[in-house]
Amino acid sequence: MRGRGWRELTVYPLYSPQSLIAEGTANVGCDIIMTEAEQLAFLRDVLAPMAGIAAAEIERYQQVKAAAKPLRYAGGEAARMLLEDGAPEADVEAFLVRFGTSPERARQNIAFHRTYRSYVFTYTAGQDLVEGWLGSRPDRVARFFGLLQREVVPSELAATAE
């Protein structure tokens, strides 16, 4: 940004279109820079020993993570229940626990929703937007890094999604 004289893009409001793209690219980034096998090896061989986690647990974690992918929208639904419907926190916590979140993590999510409100949607909607724009094209990696190097708005990505 500095090299191009885009100083205004070095800072942006939290609730902005750029947040949608920033969170989307962050969520997609690992799949761009490493294959699934490379991610597993990195987690197992580098991060797990640092955290004192057995290598076998990492493989199980990856399996659970893949199986739980369809549930990634539960956090947004919990935010909607809490903020739009006015559901009691105990009901929202029970909802999150039902869909795989620990009670402690559910309470953390509720606090996040109270503080940051709709921001929770930038993670899932941003990931969907970026993945849709990248598609499964052979130039997927180049497109990803190109996205990080230019000014772009969500409507552009949505209009040119694969």
TORBA-665968 format. One record per residue: x, y negated, z negated of N, C-alpha, C in turn. Coordinates in steps of 0.001 Angstrom, whole numbers, plus 524288, in hexadecimal, padded with zeros to 5 digits. Atoms other than C-alpha are relative to their C-alpha. Layout:
REM residues N
XYZXYZXYZ...
//
This chain:
REM residues 162
80334804A580000800008000080000803647FB15800007FC9D8049F8003580AE27F68D7FCA4802B67FF0A805367FD43800857FB09812327F943809437FC9B7FDBF8044B803A2801FE7FC108062C7F5BB8110D7FD867FAD97FE668022E804EF801CE802FB7E9C1809157FA6C8007D7FE028054F7FF18801EB7F6807EFC4803AA7FFDF7FFC07FA0C7FFAB80079805B37F8B37EAEE7F5CD7FAB68008F7FD618053D7FFA8802547EA127EA1F7F3847FE3D805AD7FF2B8017C7FA84800947E95C7F8F27F4B88031F802D47FBCE7FCFE7FD79804277F30E7FBA17E9C77FCD8800657FAF8803807FFD68047C7E82F7F9417DFE07FA717FFE28021A805748002D7FE6D7D9E17FC2C7E1457FC8B8011E7FB51803927FF02804537CE127FC557D85B7FECE805D57FF888011D7FA81800F07CB0A809687D22C7FB32801CA8030C804D07FE9D7FD3E7BD4E809907D7E2800297FD978056E7FF58802187FAB97C10E8077C7E5F98000F80479803E97FFA57FBF07FBFD7C09D80ED37F2D88055C802A0800177FAC27FDC1800047CF45810D37F193800828044E7FBE67FFD17FBE4803FF7CD11818D87E52F7FE038052380222802177FB3F7FDA37C502822877ECEB8043C802B48033B7FBDB7FDC87FCBE7D02F824767F67E804AB801A77FCA57FB8D7FEB38035D7DAB0824487EBE37FF18805267FD25801157FB23802D67D41F82EF97E3EC7FF7880494803D3800727FBE57FC127D0E3836A07F03180545801E8801DF7FACF7FE667FE357DEE2836857F4FF80302802AB7FB967FD607FD6F804727E3BE83A067E75B7FE28805A17FF75802137FAB7800967DAC2845D67E6C58018880394804807FE9C7FCE37FB6F7DE6284A5E7F472805EB800A7800767FA52800327FF567ECE9847597F336802E68050D7FF0E7FD2F7FB178011F7F14E8541A7ECFC7FF5A803ED8046B800E97FC517FBBB7EB1B85BEE7F7EC802C97FE4D804FD7FD34801F87FB6D7F21D85361801D2805DA8010F7FF7E7FA537FF9C800877FFC6853CD7FC2F801EA8057C7FEC87FE747FAAA8013D7FFB58621B7F7E57FBCA803CD801C0803BC7FBD97FED67F97386E877FCB57FDF08022A7FADD8022C7FD8E804AC7F1318764D7F33B80419803537FD417FBDE7FCB7802417FC8887FC27F1448042E7FCA17FD5F7FC1C8038380252805F5874817EEAD7FDEE7FD917FAF98025380221804C67FC9786E907E4CC8002D804017FB9D7FFF27FBD5803EC7FB6387B857DDCF80587800DF7FDEF7FA8F7FF38801AA80A2487D507DD86801DE7FB7B7FC977FE7A8048B8031080C3386F767D87C7FD8C800357FA8D802A37FF988050F802218713B7CDC38025F8045F7FCB27FE197FB62802C78071887EBF7CA17805B47FF757FE597FA587FFE7800EB815BF87C6A7CB1D8022A7FB0C7FD877FDFC804F68020D8173786E327C72D7FCB27FDFD7FB778033E8026D8040780BAC868D17BFA17FE9A803AD7FB83801887FC558042880766875047B83D80449800B67FBEF7FBE97FF7A803FC814AD877397B1C3800A17FB087FCAF7FF85804EB802EA8153A868DA7ADFF7FBA97FF757FBEF8047D800668037E807C9869F87A7C17FF77804B17FC668004D7FB568034480A66877337A1807FB6B8038780169804657FCD27FE2D7FFE787DE17A9B2802218049F803137FE537FB447FD3E8018E88BCE7AE8F7FE9F7FF93805C6800C88003D7FA56802CC88D267BD4E7FAD98027A8019C804E97FD5C7FEB07F73A8967F7BDCD7FB4B7FC6F7FF12804448039F801237EEAF88BF47B7E57FF4B7FC068046780045803C17FBB17F1E8882D27C3297FCFC8024F8048B802DB7FD817FBB67ED1388C787CD3F7FA36800617FEB88057E7FFC3801A07E09688E567C58A7FD907FA8E80031801E5805677FFC07DF2487F8D7C4517FE9F7FE868059C800FC8013C7FA827E02A87E237D3207FB1A802CC801FA804A67FD167FE667D5C8888A17D50A7FB0B7FD847FDCD8048480287802737CC8F882207CB737FEFC7FAB58029280081805197FD767CF21874D77D19A7FD5280088805578025B7FF227FAD67CBAD87A117DF237FA43801977FF6E805647FE3C800C47BF6D880D37DA167FC7B7FB987FE128030D804478023E7BB138747D7D2FA7FF677FB508039E8002A804897FC787BCC286B627DEAC7FA6F7FE138011980550802017FF0A7AE1686ADD7E19B7FDB07FD097FB5880206802A2804A87ABFC866047D3B0802587FA997FF317FD51804FD800CD7B450859DB7D5A77FC507FB5780007803D2804477FFF97A8128519F7D7807FD067FF987FADC802CD8000D804FA7A331854CC7C9CC801217FB097FCE47FEB6804C5802DE7AA638491B7C41C7FCD87FB52801E38033A8043E7FDDF7A34783FC47CD247FA5C800837FE62805657FF21801B579643845ED7C9E37FF737FEBE7FA3480021801468059479986844BA7BB6A7FFE67FA197FF3B7FFFE805BD8005A79C8E836467BD4D7FAAB7FDD48017280525801D07FE5978FB98346B7C4847FBF3800FD7FBBA803A97FEB0804337882D83B6F7B9BF800847FC217FB787FEE5803638047978EAE8331D7AF537FE857FA59801158006F8059B7FEF078E7C825E37B5E47FAE87FE62802A0804CF801697FD3F78292826357BEA07FB28802027FD2C804897FDB38029C7796382F817B7987FFCC7FEC07FA367FFD48010B8059D77DDA82BA77A9F17FFCC804FB7FCBE800007FB08802D677F90839EF7A60D803527FF867FB0D7FCD98000F804CA7846583BF0798278055D8027C800FD7FAB77FDF87FF4C792FB83E7D7972480044805D97FEF37FFF47FA618012B7904B84BDB7912E7FE2380328804BA801F27FD437FB57788A884FBC79D6D804137FFE08045E7FBFC8007D7FBF97936084AB67A660804938038E7FEB07FBCA7FC78801A979DA2851F079E797FE82805AC8011F801C77FAA77FF067959B85E7A79F47800148013D805D97FFDD7FF507FA527944785CA17AE008058E80106801DC7FA8C7FF597FE657A2F685B1C7AFB1802448052A7FE227FE207FB00802167A5D5866CB7A6FB7FDAE8048380325802867FBED7FCD679C0F86EEA7AEB4802E1800E1805277FD527FF997FAFF7A3DD86BFD7BAF3805F58002A7FF737FA8B7FE918007C7B12186F9A7B56F803A07FC517FD287FCAF803B0802DC7B615864187AD747FFED8016C7FA337FFEB7FF0A805A47BA7E865EA79F727FD087FB9F7FD3E802C08042F802D37B2BD85E5E7952C8035C7FB1C7FF347FC8280482800C67BE8D855C679258800947FCDF8050C7FF638029F7FAEF7C09C852BA7A0BD7FAE07FD66801AD805178024C7FEBF7B201850407A2757FF5B7FAC87FD2E80061804EC802F97B288845EB797BA803A97FBD78024E7FC6D803A87FD687BE6583FCA79E697FD8D7FDF38050F80299801A47FB2D7B6CA83F867AB357FBB37FC0E7FEE48043B80396801697AB44838EB7A4AB802417FAA87FEA47FD7980505801477B44282E7079F0B801EF7FD50804FA7FE3C8022A7FAFE7BA2682CA47ACA27FB617FDA9802F080499801F07FD387AC9882B2C7B29A7FDEE7FAF97FD8A801DD804C5802A27A8B58211E7A868803937FB5C801407FC42804357FF0A7B51C8194A7AAED800587FE80805BF7FEE2801177FA7C7B71781A9E7B98D7FB52800C48039C804F57FF747FD4B7A93581DB07BDB180069802D48053B800447FD6A7FAE47A84B8208C7CC48805518019D802317FAD77FEC57FDE27B6FF821E27CE10800CD805DA800BB7FF6E7FA517FFA07B5B68309A7CC217FF01801EF8058F801457FE527FAAE7B03B831717D9F0804777FF1A803DC7FBA3800E57FC5F7BCC882C507DFFB8033F804EF800C37FCDC7FB417FF997C349839667DD487FDB9803CE804018025D7FC317FC707B9B98425A7E4337FEB27FD978054580170802757FB037B480838F57EE66804DF7FE61803057FB1A801737FD6B7C240834137F13B802A7804B2802707FDA77FB3E7FDE67C75E841D97F2F17FCF3801E1804C6803307FE537FB8B7BBF5845667FBC7800F57FC7B804C07FF2C803B67FBC07BE2583915803D680544800EB802AD7FAC77FF417FDCC7CCC183B338059E8006F80553802AA7FFCE7FAD37FD8C7CB6A849CF808377FCF180013805218031C8003D7FB3C7C0BE8471981229802CA7FD218045F7FD1E803057FC197C92883D1281903804C280302801F97FB717FCEF7FE6D7D524845D5819127FE6E804BB80339801CA7FB5A7FD487CD80851B081D8680406804527FFDB7FC537FBA27FFB47D50285DC88217E8038A7FF7F804B77FCE28011E7FB5F7DC5C8576F82C97805BF8015C7FF2C7FA5F7FED9800787EA8285AEF82F87803237FB587FDEE7FD32804AA801C97EE7D84CDB82C7D7FE237FE237FAA58023980138805227E80D84D4E81F08803FA7FD617FC5A7FC0980224803857F4B684AA28178D801947FA87801C57FE87805247FDEF7F8AC83F55820697FB9A7FC107FF1A8047880380800F37EAF78398D81F427FFCD7FE5F7FA428001B80130805907EBB383A7781071804027FBC17FEB27FBF5803D28013A7F8A08333280F9D7FF0D7FAD7802D48017F804C67FD467F3DD82976819C47FBE57FCF67FD068041780271803267E824826C981132802507FCED7FB7A7FD7F802A58046F7F1298230B80610803067FB21801A17FCAA804417FE237F8558194280E927FD197FBB4802D1802E3804237FD5E7ED64810CE8139B7FB457FE617FCD8804BA801F6802857E1FB808C180F337FB55802C6802698047C7FD127FE1C7D58B810AA810437FB7E7FF717FC22804A380038803567C7B38103780B047FCF380510800B2802D87FB127FFB87BEB781BBA808087FC898009F804DA803777FF7C7FB797B55B818AC813258030180197804DD7FCD47FE527FB927C07081A6D81CD3800F4805E37FFCD7FF1C7FA6C800917C366827EC817747FAFB8031080111804F77FD517FF327B51582BB78175F7FE7B80007805C980182800807FA7E7B32B8270082560803408037B803877FC837FCF07FCAA7BEB282EC682A8A801298055F7FDB47FF487FAD0802557BD3E83B3C822667FF6D804218043C800217FBB77FC2B7BF56847F4829BD7FAB8802978001C
//
